[in-house]
């Protein structure tokens, strides 16, 4: 009788740990070796000695880690490396620039940790490639049937119409977007509609520079931080949600506010957050894409992290799959 193999990944107080390889994936506490799926703050945290990540995300990690970036060890997509007894490779996840799924192979077992991912086309990053595996660890940020994304071009067209309408009224349009990933995606998608410049909050501008250096085409941008005398009437300004209600906003005078997020799929969320307009655009998979991705991996077991993991777990079990939720310290689209 064959002895069952131990789990390839376990949840510890420091993060997802692979004992056979001696490394962690997106640890939430400092460790010796961290394999990183992408540069968002809940997945890339400072303090570790070594960070293995996909090469397209290296500049983002250097920007986020600052003086701690000496430990970065970038690798190419699809290039296998050996850590302990485990063969590890990183594969595009379609979430943001440099985002990756982590494939682990050990003694005939294949596990894949997705990190965050989406299936909609995005000109700022490589698309997700479903990977055949025995166990798939998936995010579940928007794992409810109500979360079904419209076509990106439709949403960006709405943003342009809102901007032009506000321009005719002689007021500014302030669009709140997450500074890493979402803002750059909007700027890239706007190219299909306009070449007018967009003003940026400093936190957004720094990361836009990183994307431009990687060859990502976006509309022209100007700083909305340095010159307080600029007349912003009719302008589009992109800022992180943390800027809402801050003294920095006073320079724009009368303005209309919008928020770009998957949470805007629910109108009540827009009202509670106090935005004039909500635009449904997410860098996470929606409900149909989550289900499709789990099915396409062919995994015998599916483990779900952060978000509505319990809801997706129940659905997958009803479909005859072996599924369970994992408790982690990752965030959703926040």
Helices and strands as residue ranges (DSSP letters): E 10-11, E 16-18, E 23-25, E 33-35, E 50-54, G 55-57, H 58-65, G 66-71, E 72-75, E 81-83, E 86-92, E 100-106, E 109-113, E 135-140, H 152-169, E 172-176, H 182-189, G 190-192, E 198-200, H 202-213, E 221-223, E 236-239, G 241-243, G 247-252, E 255-260, G 262-265, H 267-273, E 277-279, H 287-297, E 301-307, H 309-318, E 322-325
